[in-house]
Amino acid sequence: MNNQQRLKDKIERQLKRIQKAEHDRPNLLSQTVYIGTLGLVMVLPIIGGVYLGRWLDDMVQGYSTRWTLSLLFTGLVIGIFNVYFLIKEK
């Protein structure tokens, strides 16, 4: 009787694990949202850096792209770190 109870408990645990694994399996919609989020956290700092740099360059007399390029690369680095930390968190 004791062996039967242990076998039953083991089967129930395995069944719960299988059901949890099926429930937690990512579907197409969740993967699409995740990829979209990765894209946004990469692109938004770059665009923000370019707009801020362009605005700062327009405030300086003459033709200058110093701020635009500097903040473009800064935004790129920040975007890469954002993607890395987002992937690491998941």
MOCORLIN-V886146 format. One record per helix or strand. SS is the DSSP state (~ for helix, > for strand). FROM is the first residue (numbers start at 0). LEN is the number of residues. If there is no record, write none. Layout:
# MOCORLIN-V886146
ss={SS:SS}
from={FROM:FROM}
len={LEN:LEN}
This chain:
# MOCORLIN-V886146
ss={~:~:~}
from={1:27:65}
len={23:32:24}
